[in-house]
Amino acid sequence: MKERYVSTYHPLHDGWTLTGGEQEDVPATVPGCVHTDLLAAGLIDDPYLDDNELRQRWIGRTDWVYRTTFGRPDGGSDRVDLVCAGLDTVATVTVNGVEVLRSANMHRGYRVDVTGLLHDGDNTLEVRFDAPYRYAEAQRDALGARPGPYTEPFQFIRKMACNFGWDWGPTLVTAGIWQDIGLHAWSGARLAEVRPLVTVDGTTGRVEIPVRVERTGDAPVTVTAELAGVTADVRIAPGECEGVLVLEVPDVELWWPVGYGGQPRYPLTVRAGADTWTRRIGFRTVELDPDAFRLAVNGRPVFVKGFNWIPDDCFPARVTADRLRERFGQAVDTGANLLRVWGGGRYESEDFYDLADELGVLVWQDFPFACAAYPEEEPFRSEVEAEAREQVTRLAPHPSLVLWCGNNENLWGHQEWGWPEALEGRSWGAGFYFELLPRVVGELDPTRPYWPGTPYSGAPDRDVMDDSTGTIHIWDVWNTEDYSRYDAYTPRFVAEFGFQGPPVYATLRAAVSDEPLTADSPGVRHHQKAVGGNEKLLLGLGRHLPPPADVDDWHYYTSLNQARAVAYGLERFRSLMPYCMGAIVWQLNDCWPVTSWAAVDGAGRRKPLWYAIRRAYAPGC
């Protein structure tokens, strides 16, 4: 009998309510989170204004339940899967009162067969989120404390670390269905995994596509692929689930970083039964010289003019495609050609990587580990491998992605911040950065280089801050030294450096209601998260600018000094080309209105720093 193929997706984004603490049946938006739902209902004040954040710490210590009802999909499919693209974070999912899924990882998705649980009429879907603090603190108590920059237990939960506060961000520990959720009704076969590996030899593009299928019957499955008029197919026999398709496309146009050429992309379509997978890919090669830390695209060395990227909002569902396009435009308009997705945040959305592909912005992708010792025991080891496999597979089609990096500053911390004594033999993440992650990348995405962390000098026994090889971060400038100290460095590649300044005055005034407004008034202090930050702003004026007489002077002088300091560093590093082949400014963006290192403030306004970077990144400068 001929196999019957069906594939339909039904979003489950409507009719949700939220219950937790003293709040019951609050209307909820999915995708979203507890904070935005409570804010929309008028039950909390805007956490970005004044010091409202401080009165919302209870949210991260409360259990929350999202609930909705839905109808069973129309007949015609053999199977119905519940597909959760992202749950934040410690979730128990029930369908009609039956537990179907437990999650403890914001960075991965889940799929579960719920066919036998559905009935005609209303079905109930409930997602219970345990308090993130309770989970993280229990893991810390069970596995032993680990050193980190703050007292918050962010390394004990697979969740966006900066949710727990950072030296530029508020402590707003979220929970919620933060990505799409829905039902996939299907019969016959579905594409469980499609992983295009794109290479190019001369003018011939080659795409090797490992695929994995899942079936509801025993019939063989034919998987087809089409790209630029070239087709291929593979027959996957009964009892098997994997195959490989190969496409060779003559006379391809190469994809280039912005400023080096165009960004042509080709639609790739893969089909199995009624299930279709489509992405736009680009043909390019990428190589990394590990000692010089020099990236070459299509054989041409690229001087990296970059920005570090943090989550653009504390509440990810508020970051729309239009908002991302604005940020990318602000980056490209300075002359930048790379964004580094920093390891204290998250893997970004498809919109983010699609924009990078379209605009020619290179992407350096950190795995989400930052500034702390991370436990390698279970449940974390299995979770880290699962998320890495999912995300490496998801991002493989994007030509903009040119580097996988194991972590941010954890190798530095273990080498120079006294971690070994504090750890007393406990694990700290080395097994992830030197074994697990390179193994996953090597297996699933051998077309791109992997780097264990930054700063890093290329070997575990080298000084991570040896500026003659690998990457360095420069933070004595800003913390203790005048910006003229950038002249003392002769680096190969600077992956982080920066200098603070306040947000644009309109942004500061909108977020802080202090009367009178001063450089040290309570709201201004609250919107400065770096320890000693305001004192360092004044210290940094040094011999360059006079002491401010009032808040207007303070705002102008510190904004100007930020711009001059970063431009001075960029000019130094660019002058060393080709010995130095990259500088990545900390940071492009902010997630809320705050005094920080950003060039674009939390309201999306360009600071004086932005204009100074545009001048320093200009061609020929």
C-alpha positions as CSV (number, residue, x, y, z in Angstrom):
1,M,0.0,0.0,0.0
2,K,1.3,3.4,-0.9
3,E,2.6,5.5,2.0
4,R,0.4,8.5,3.0
5,Y,2.3,11.7,3.6
6,V,0.9,14.6,5.7
7,S,2.7,17.5,7.4
8,T,0.9,20.4,9.0
9,Y,1.9,22.8,11.8
10,H,-0.6,24.3,14.2
11,P,0.7,27.2,16.5
12,L,-0.5,27.2,20.1
13,H,0.0,30.9,20.8
14,D,-3.6,31.9,21.9
15,G,-5.7,31.7,25.0
16,W,-2.9,31.4,27.6
17,T,-3.2,32.4,31.2
18,L,-0.6,32.8,33.9
19,T,-0.8,31.8,37.5
20,G,1.8,32.2,40.3
21,G,2.3,33.7,43.7
22,E,-0.7,35.9,44.4
23,Q,-1.6,36.2,40.7
24,E,-4.2,34.0,39.1
25,D,-5.3,33.7,35.5
26,V,-3.4,36.7,34.2
27,P,-3.7,36.9,30.4
28,A,-0.4,35.7,28.9
29,T,1.3,36.3,25.6
30,V,3.2,33.4,24.0
31,P,6.0,33.7,23.1
32,G,6.8,35.8,26.1
33,C,7.7,35.7,29.7
34,V,6.2,36.3,33.2
35,H,7.7,39.9,33.5
36,T,6.1,41.1,30.3
37,D,2.8,39.5,31.1
38,L,2.7,41.1,34.6
39,L,3.7,44.4,33.1
40,A,1.0,44.2,30.4
41,A,-1.6,43.5,33.1
42,G,-0.5,46.4,35.2
43,L,0.6,44.2,38.0
44,I,4.2,45.4,38.1
45,D,5.9,48.7,37.2
46,D,8.3,48.9,34.3
47,P,11.5,47.3,35.6
48,Y,13.6,49.5,33.4
49,L,12.5,52.7,35.1
50,D,14.1,54.2,38.3
51,D,14.8,51.3,40.8
52,N,11.6,49.3,40.0
53,E,13.9,46.3,39.3
54,L,14.6,45.9,43.0
55,R,11.0,45.2,43.9
56,Q,10.7,42.4,41.3
57,R,13.3,39.9,42.6
58,W,10.4,37.7,43.9
59,I,9.4,36.8,40.3
60,G,12.5,34.6,39.9
61,R,11.8,32.9,43.2
62,T,8.2,32.0,42.3
63,D,6.7,29.0,40.5
64,W,4.6,29.9,37.5
65,V,2.0,28.0,35.5
66,Y,1.0,28.8,31.9
67,R,-2.3,27.2,30.8
68,T,-4.4,27.0,27.6
69,T,-6.8,24.8,25.8
70,F,-6.8,23.7,22.2
71,G,-8.6,21.5,19.7
72,R,-7.2,18.3,18.3
73,P,-5.9,18.9,14.8
74,D,-8.1,17.7,12.0
75,G,-7.8,14.0,11.2
76,G,-5.6,12.6,8.5
77,S,-2.3,12.3,10.3
78,D,-0.9,9.3,12.1
79,R,1.0,11.3,14.6
80,V,0.8,14.6,16.5
81,D,3.9,16.0,18.2
82,L,4.0,18.8,20.7
83,V,7.0,21.0,19.6
84,C,8.5,23.5,22.1
85,A,11.1,25.6,20.5
86,G,12.2,27.2,23.8
87,L,11.1,26.9,27.4
88,D,12.7,29.2,30.0
89,T,13.8,27.2,31.9
90,V,12.8,24.5,34.5
91,A,9.6,23.3,33.0
92,T,7.1,20.4,33.4
93,V,4.7,20.1,30.5
94,T,1.4,18.2,30.8
95,V,-1.3,17.5,28.2
96,N,-4.7,16.7,29.6
97,G,-3.1,16.1,33.0
98,V,-0.5,13.7,31.8
99,E,3.2,14.7,32.1
100,V,4.9,14.6,28.7
101,L,8.1,16.5,29.1
102,R,10.5,18.0,31.6
103,S,13.0,20.6,30.6
104,A,15.9,22.4,32.4
105,N,17.6,24.2,29.5
106,M,16.6,27.5,27.9
107,H,19.0,26.9,25.0
108,R,17.3,23.9,23.3
109,G,14.0,22.8,22.0
110,Y,11.9,19.7,22.6
111,R,9.5,17.5,20.6
112,V,7.2,14.8,22.1
113,D,4.5,12.5,20.7
114,V,1.1,13.4,22.2
115,T,-1.1,11.5,19.7
116,G,-2.7,9.2,22.2
117,L,-3.4,11.9,24.7
118,L,-5.6,14.1,22.5
119,H,-9.4,13.9,22.2
120,D,-12.2,15.8,20.5
121,G,-13.2,19.1,22.0
122,D,-11.0,21.0,24.4
123,N,-7.6,19.7,25.3
124,T,-5.6,21.2,28.1
125,L,-1.9,22.2,27.9
126,E,-0.1,23.3,31.0
127,V,3.5,24.4,31.4
128,R,4.7,24.7,35.0
129,F,7.9,26.6,35.5
130,D,9.8,26.0,38.8
131,A,11.5,29.0,40.3
132,P,14.9,29.4,38.6
133,Y,16.6,30.4,41.8
134,R,15.5,27.3,43.7
135,Y,16.7,25.0,40.9
136,A,20.1,26.7,40.5
137,E,20.7,27.0,44.2
138,A,19.9,23.3,44.7
139,Q,22.4,22.3,42.0
140,R,25.0,24.5,43.6
141,D,24.4,22.9,47.0
142,A,24.6,19.4,45.5
143,L,27.7,19.9,43.3
144,G,29.6,22.5,45.4
145,A,30.1,26.2,44.8
146,R,32.1,27.5,41.9
147,P,33.8,30.9,41.6
148,G,32.3,33.6,39.5
149,P,32.0,37.4,39.3
150,Y,28.8,37.7,41.2
151,T,27.0,35.9,44.1
152,E,24.2,34.9,41.6
153,P,24.1,31.1,40.8
154,F,23.9,31.6,37.0
155,Q,26.4,28.8,36.1
156,F,24.1,26.2,37.8
157,I,21.3,26.5,35.3
158,R,21.4,26.4,31.5
159,K,19.8,29.8,31.1
160,M,20.9,33.2,29.8
161,A,23.5,34.1,32.4
162,C,22.9,37.9,32.2
163,N,19.3,37.3,33.4
164,F,20.9,37.2,36.8
165,G,22.4,40.7,36.3
166,W,25.7,41.9,34.9
167,D,27.9,45.0,35.1
168,W,25.6,46.5,32.5
169,G,22.3,44.7,33.1
170,P,19.6,44.4,35.7
171,T,18.7,41.3,37.6
172,L,15.5,40.1,36.0
173,V,15.3,36.4,36.3
174,T,12.7,35.3,33.8
175,A,10.4,32.4,33.2
176,G,8.1,31.6,30.3
177,I,7.4,30.1,26.9
178,W,10.0,32.3,25.2
179,Q,9.8,30.7,21.7
180,D,7.2,29.2,19.5
181,I,5.1,26.3,20.7
182,G,2.7,24.2,18.5
183,L,1.5,20.9,17.2
184,H,3.1,19.1,14.2
185,A,0.6,16.7,12.7
186,W,2.3,14.3,10.3
187,S,2.2,10.9,8.6
188,G,4.7,8.8,6.7
189,A,8.0,10.7,7.3
190,R,9.4,13.9,8.6
191,L,12.8,15.5,8.3
192,A,14.2,15.2,11.8
193,E,17.6,16.8,10.9
194,V,19.0,18.5,7.8
195,R,22.6,19.7,8.1
196,P,24.1,21.2,5.0
197,L,27.9,21.4,4.9
198,V,28.9,24.0,2.3
199,T,32.3,24.1,0.6
200,V,33.6,25.6,-2.6
201,D,36.5,24.6,-4.8
202,G,37.3,27.2,-7.4
203,T,34.0,28.1,-9.0
204,T,32.3,24.8,-8.0
205,G,30.1,24.8,-4.9
206,R,29.6,21.6,-3.1
207,V,26.9,20.9,-0.5
208,E,27.0,17.7,1.4
209,I,23.7,17.3,3.3
210,P,23.4,14.6,6.0
211,V,19.8,14.0,6.8
212,R,17.9,12.1,9.4
213,V,14.2,11.1,9.0
214,E,11.6,9.8,11.4
215,R,8.7,7.7,10.1
216,T,5.3,6.4,11.2
217,G,5.4,3.4,8.9
218,D,7.9,0.9,7.4
219,A,8.1,2.1,3.8
220,P,11.3,3.4,2.4
221,V,11.7,7.1,2.3
222,T,13.1,9.1,-0.6
223,V,14.7,12.4,0.4
224,T,15.3,15.0,-2.4
225,A,17.3,18.2,-2.5
226,E,17.3,21.0,-5.0
227,L,19.7,24.0,-5.3
228,A,20.2,26.3,-8.3
229,G,18.6,23.8,-10.7
230,V,20.8,20.9,-9.4
231,T,19.0,18.0,-7.8
232,A,19.9,14.9,-5.8
233,D,18.0,12.2,-3.9
234,V,18.7,9.4,-1.5
235,R,16.6,6.4,-0.6
236,I,16.5,5.5,3.0
237,A,15.6,1.9,3.4
238,P,13.2,0.4,6.0
239,G,14.9,0.2,9.4
240,E,17.3,3.0,8.6
241,C,17.0,6.7,9.3
242,E,20.0,8.5,7.9
243,G,21.3,9.4,4.5
244,V,23.5,11.9,2.7
245,L,22.8,14.0,-0.4
246,V,25.5,15.7,-2.4
247,L,24.9,18.7,-4.7
248,E,27.7,20.2,-6.9
249,V,26.8,23.5,-8.4
250,P,29.0,24.9,-11.2
251,D,29.9,28.6,-11.5
252,V,28.7,29.7,-8.1
253,E,29.1,33.3,-7.0
254,L,31.0,33.6,-3.7
255,W,29.5,35.1,-0.5
256,W,31.7,37.8,1.0
257,P,31.9,39.9,4.1
258,V,30.5,43.4,3.8
259,G,33.1,45.6,2.2
260,Y,34.8,42.7,0.4
261,G,32.2,41.7,-2.2
262,G,28.6,40.7,-2.6
263,Q,26.4,38.4,-0.6
264,P,24.7,36.1,-3.1
265,R,22.6,33.3,-1.6
266,Y,21.0,30.3,-3.1
267,P,17.7,28.7,-1.9
268,L,18.2,25.1,-0.8
269,T,15.1,22.9,-0.5
270,V,15.1,19.4,1.0
271,R,11.9,17.2,1.0
272,A,10.8,14.0,2.5
273,G,7.2,13.0,1.9
274,A,5.1,16.1,2.7
275,D,7.8,17.7,4.9
276,T,9.9,20.5,3.4
277,W,13.0,22.2,4.8
278,T,14.2,25.4,3.1
279,R,17.1,27.8,3.8
280,R,19.2,30.2,1.8
281,I,22.9,29.3,1.8
282,G,26.0,31.0,0.6
283,F,29.2,29.6,-0.9
284,R,32.4,30.7,0.8
285,T,35.4,29.3,2.6
286,V,36.7,30.4,6.0
287,E,40.1,29.7,7.6
288,L,41.7,30.7,10.9
289,D,45.4,31.0,11.4
290,P,45.5,30.2,15.1
291,D,48.8,31.8,16.0
292,A,48.2,35.1,14.3
293,F,44.5,34.7,14.8
294,R,43.8,35.8,11.3
295,L,40.5,35.1,9.6
296,A,40.5,34.5,5.9
297,V,37.3,34.3,3.8
298,N,37.6,32.9,0.3
299,G,41.4,32.9,0.9
300,R,41.5,36.7,1.6
301,P,42.6,37.9,5.0
302,V,39.9,40.0,6.7
303,F,40.7,42.8,9.2
304,V,37.9,42.3,11.7
305,K,36.2,45.6,12.6
306,G,33.7,44.3,15.1
307,F,31.3,44.8,18.0
308,N,30.4,42.5,20.8
309,W,26.7,41.7,20.9
310,I,24.6,41.2,24.0
311,P,20.9,40.3,24.1
312,D,19.1,43.4,22.9
313,D,16.5,43.2,25.6
314,C,16.2,41.3,28.9
315,F,13.0,39.8,27.5
316,P,13.9,38.1,24.2
317,A,10.3,38.0,22.8
318,R,10.4,41.8,22.5
319,V,13.3,41.7,20.1
320,T,11.6,41.8,16.7
321,A,13.1,41.4,13.2
322,D,12.7,45.1,12.6
323,R,14.5,46.0,15.8
324,L,17.4,43.6,14.8
325,R,17.5,45.2,11.4
326,E,17.9,48.6,13.0
327,R,20.8,47.3,15.2
328,F,22.5,45.6,12.2
329,G,22.2,48.9,10.3
330,Q,23.8,50.8,13.1
331,A,26.7,48.3,13.2
332,V,27.2,48.3,9.4
333,D,27.0,52.0,9.2
334,T,30.1,52.4,11.3
335,G,32.0,50.2,8.9
336,A,31.9,47.1,11.1
337,N,32.0,43.7,9.5
338,L,31.6,41.3,12.5
339,L,29.4,40.8,15.5
340,R,30.5,38.5,18.3
341,V,27.5,36.8,20.1
342,W,28.8,36.9,23.6
343,G,28.8,33.9,25.9
344,G,26.7,35.3,28.7
345,G,23.7,35.6,26.5
346,R,22.0,33.1,24.2
347,Y,22.1,31.6,20.8
348,E,20.3,34.3,18.7
349,S,17.2,34.0,16.6
350,E,17.0,33.0,13.0
351,D,16.2,36.6,12.2
352,F,19.6,37.6,13.6
353,Y,21.6,35.1,11.5
354,D,19.5,35.7,8.3
355,L,20.3,39.5,8.6
356,A,24.0,38.7,9.0
357,D,23.8,36.5,5.9
358,E,22.0,39.2,3.9
359,L,24.2,42.1,5.0
360,G,27.6,40.4,5.0
361,V,28.1,40.7,8.7
362,L,30.4,37.9,10.0
363,V,29.3,36.2,13.2
364,W,31.6,34.9,15.9
365,Q,29.4,32.6,18.1
366,D,30.3,32.0,21.7
367,F,28.8,28.9,23.3
368,P,26.9,30.3,26.4
369,F,29.5,30.1,29.1
370,A,30.8,33.3,30.7
371,C,33.1,34.5,33.4
372,A,32.6,31.6,35.9
373,A,33.5,28.1,36.7
374,Y,30.8,25.7,35.3
375,P,30.1,22.2,36.7
376,E,30.7,19.4,34.3
377,E,28.7,16.8,36.2
378,E,25.2,15.6,35.3
379,P,22.7,16.9,34.5
380,F,24.8,19.6,32.9
381,R,27.1,17.5,30.7
382,S,24.2,15.9,28.9
383,E,22.4,19.2,28.6
384,V,25.4,21.0,27.2
385,E,25.9,18.3,24.6
386,A,22.3,18.3,23.6
387,E,22.1,22.0,23.2
388,A,25.4,22.1,21.3
389,R,24.2,19.5,18.9
390,E,21.0,21.2,18.3
391,Q,22.5,24.7,17.8
392,V,25.4,23.6,15.7
393,T,23.0,21.8,13.4
394,R,20.6,24.8,13.3
395,L,23.3,27.4,12.5
396,A,25.3,25.3,10.0
397,P,23.5,26.8,6.9
398,H,24.5,30.4,7.6
399,P,27.5,31.7,5.6
400,S,27.9,34.6,8.1
401,L,28.9,32.2,10.9
402,V,32.7,32.0,10.7
403,L,33.8,30.9,14.2
404,W,32.6,28.8,17.2
405,C,34.2,29.8,20.5
406,G,34.0,27.7,23.6
407,N,33.5,30.4,26.3
408,N,34.1,34.0,27.4
409,E,36.9,34.6,29.9
410,N,36.7,31.2,31.7
411,L,40.2,30.1,30.7
412,W,41.4,33.5,31.9
413,G,39.6,33.1,35.2
414,H,41.0,29.6,35.8
415,Q,44.6,30.8,35.0
416,E,44.7,34.2,36.7
417,W,41.8,34.8,39.0
418,G,42.6,32.2,41.7
419,W,40.0,29.6,40.7
420,P,42.1,26.5,41.4
421,E,42.3,27.2,45.1
422,A,38.6,28.0,45.3
423,L,37.6,24.9,43.3
424,E,39.5,22.5,45.5
425,G,39.6,19.9,42.6
426,R,36.0,20.4,41.4
427,S,35.2,20.6,37.7
428,W,35.1,24.1,36.1
429,G,34.3,23.6,32.4
430,A,37.6,22.5,30.9
431,G,36.1,19.3,29.7
432,F,33.5,21.3,27.7
433,Y,35.9,23.7,26.1
434,F,38.7,21.3,25.2
435,E,36.8,18.0,24.7
436,L,33.0,18.0,24.3
437,L,32.5,21.2,22.3
438,P,35.3,20.7,19.8
439,R,34.2,17.1,19.3
440,V,30.6,18.2,18.5
441,V,31.8,21.0,16.2
442,G,34.2,18.6,14.5
443,E,31.6,16.0,14.0
444,L,28.7,18.3,12.9
445,D,30.3,21.3,11.4
446,P,33.8,20.7,10.2
447,T,33.6,23.6,7.7
448,R,34.2,26.1,10.4
449,P,37.0,26.7,13.0
450,Y,36.6,26.2,16.7
451,W,38.5,28.2,19.3
452,P,38.4,27.1,23.0
453,G,37.7,30.5,24.5
454,T,38.7,34.1,24.6
455,P,41.1,35.4,25.7
456,Y,43.3,32.4,24.7
457,S,46.7,32.1,23.2
458,G,46.4,28.8,21.4
459,A,47.5,26.2,24.0
460,P,46.4,25.5,27.6
461,D,49.9,26.0,29.0
462,R,50.4,29.5,27.5
463,D,49.6,32.7,29.2
464,V,46.0,33.5,27.9
465,M,46.9,37.2,27.8
466,D,50.1,36.7,25.7
467,D,49.4,39.4,23.1
468,S,51.8,37.8,20.6
469,T,49.4,35.0,19.7
470,G,45.7,34.3,19.8
471,T,43.2,36.7,21.3
472,I,43.3,39.1,24.3
473,H,40.9,41.2,26.2
474,I,42.1,44.7,27.4
475,W,40.4,45.8,30.7
476,D,43.2,47.6,32.6
477,V,42.2,50.6,30.5
478,W,38.8,51.6,31.9
479,N,39.4,49.8,35.3
480,T,42.7,51.5,36.3
481,E,44.6,53.0,33.4
482,D,44.5,56.0,31.2
483,Y,43.4,55.2,27.6
484,S,46.8,56.1,26.3
485,R,47.9,52.8,27.7
486,Y,46.5,51.1,24.5
487,D,49.9,52.1,23.0
488,A,51.6,49.6,25.3
489,Y,49.8,46.7,23.6
490,T,50.9,45.1,20.4
491,P,48.2,42.4,20.0
492,R,47.4,39.9,17.3
493,F,43.7,40.3,17.9
494,V,41.6,42.2,20.5
495,A,38.4,40.4,21.2
496,E,37.2,42.8,23.9
497,F,38.0,46.3,25.0
498,G,36.0,49.3,25.8
499,F,35.2,52.4,27.9
500,Q,32.0,53.5,29.6
501,G,29.8,56.4,29.0
502,P,26.2,57.3,29.9
503,P,23.2,56.8,27.6
504,V,22.0,59.6,25.5
505,Y,20.5,62.3,27.7
506,A,16.9,61.8,26.4
507,T,17.3,58.1,27.3
508,L,18.6,58.8,30.8
509,R,16.0,61.4,31.5
510,A,13.2,59.1,30.4
511,A,14.4,56.2,32.6
512,V,15.3,58.2,35.7
513,S,12.8,60.5,37.5
514,D,15.3,62.0,40.0
515,E,14.7,65.6,41.0
516,P,17.2,67.1,40.9
517,L,19.1,64.9,38.4
518,T,22.8,64.7,39.3
519,A,25.7,62.4,38.4
520,D,25.2,60.7,41.8
521,S,21.5,60.9,42.3
522,P,19.8,57.5,43.2
523,G,18.3,56.7,39.8
524,V,21.6,57.5,38.0
525,R,23.4,55.3,40.5
526,H,20.9,52.5,40.0
527,H,21.4,52.7,36.2
528,Q,25.2,52.1,36.7
529,K,25.8,48.4,37.3
530,A,29.6,48.4,37.3
531,V,31.2,48.4,40.7
532,G,32.8,51.8,41.1
533,G,31.6,52.7,37.7
534,N,30.8,56.4,38.3
535,E,34.1,56.9,40.1
536,K,36.0,55.3,37.1
537,L,34.1,57.6,34.7
538,L,35.6,60.6,36.6
539,L,39.0,59.0,37.0
540,G,39.1,58.3,33.3
541,L,38.7,62.0,32.5
542,G,42.3,62.3,33.7
543,R,44.3,65.0,32.0
544,H,41.9,65.0,29.0
545,L,38.9,66.9,30.2
546,P,38.2,69.2,33.2
547,P,36.2,68.0,36.3
548,P,32.5,68.5,35.6
549,A,30.7,71.3,37.4
550,D,27.2,69.9,37.1
551,V,25.2,67.0,35.5
552,D,25.3,68.6,32.1
553,D,29.1,68.8,32.2
554,W,29.2,65.3,33.6
555,H,27.1,63.9,30.8
556,Y,29.0,65.7,28.1
557,Y,32.5,65.1,29.3
558,T,32.1,61.4,30.1
559,S,30.3,60.8,26.7
560,L,33.1,62.6,24.9
561,N,35.8,60.8,26.8
562,Q,34.2,57.4,26.0
563,A,34.3,58.3,22.3
564,R,37.9,59.4,22.4
565,A,39.1,56.5,24.4
566,V,37.7,53.8,22.2
567,A,38.7,55.6,19.0
568,Y,42.3,55.9,20.4
569,G,42.4,52.1,20.9
570,L,41.0,51.4,17.4
571,E,43.4,53.6,15.8
572,R,46.3,51.9,17.6
573,F,45.1,48.4,16.6
574,R,44.4,49.3,13.0
575,S,47.9,50.9,12.7
576,L,49.4,47.5,13.5
577,M,47.8,45.7,10.6
578,P,48.7,43.1,9.3
579,Y,50.3,42.0,12.5
580,C,47.1,42.8,14.3
581,M,44.1,41.6,12.3
582,G,41.1,42.5,14.4
583,A,39.5,44.6,17.1
584,I,36.0,43.9,18.6
585,V,34.6,46.8,20.6
586,W,32.8,46.0,23.8
587,Q,29.9,46.6,23.0
588,L,27.4,47.6,20.3
589,N,24.1,47.5,22.2
590,D,22.4,47.7,25.6
591,C,19.5,45.6,26.9
592,W,18.0,48.5,28.9
593,P,18.7,52.2,29.7
594,V,22.1,52.2,31.5
595,T,25.5,53.8,31.7
596,S,27.7,51.2,29.9
597,W,30.3,50.5,27.3
598,A,27.7,50.5,24.4
599,A,27.8,52.6,21.3
600,V,24.0,52.4,20.9
601,D,22.0,52.9,24.1
602,G,19.1,50.9,25.5
603,A,16.6,53.1,23.6
604,G,18.4,52.5,20.3
605,R,20.0,56.0,20.2
606,R,23.5,56.4,18.9
607,K,26.0,57.8,21.5
608,P,28.9,60.0,20.6
609,L,31.0,56.8,20.8
610,W,29.1,55.5,17.7
611,Y,30.3,58.4,15.6
612,A,33.9,58.1,16.8
613,I,33.9,54.4,15.9
614,R,32.5,55.2,12.4
615,R,35.4,57.6,11.9
616,A,38.0,55.0,13.3
617,Y,36.5,52.2,11.1
618,A,36.4,54.3,7.9
619,P,38.2,52.8,4.9
620,G,41.8,54.0,4.7
621,C,42.0,55.3,8.2
